[in-house]
Amino acid sequence: MPYIKKENRVKFQEALWKLGPEITCEGDLNYVITSLIHYELIKKGLTYQNVNNLIGALECAKLELYRMIAAPYEDTKIKENGSVSDLDK
């Protein structure tokens, strides 16, 4: 869950604001995410548990993106363009 305390967010914001403009395509973003995962594994050790925990964090980040960004966007598009079929109701 990405909803950490506001005081803890501050330490990440400066780095993110510097890094963000440098990410110009999905490949760059994939590299940054993969590098962070590798850093965590180097720091914590390559064990099944650590790999499993990181996969869980990635999955939760994916689900949070869908829940907070994609689903509301899709709801807007349904209102604009209509449902695919009556099954959507």
Secondary structure, 3 states (H helix, E strand, C coil): CCCCCHHHHHHHHHHHHHHHHHCCCHHHHHHHHHHHHHHHHHHHCCCHHHHHHHHHHHHHHHHHHHHHHHHHHHHHHHHHHCCCCHHHC
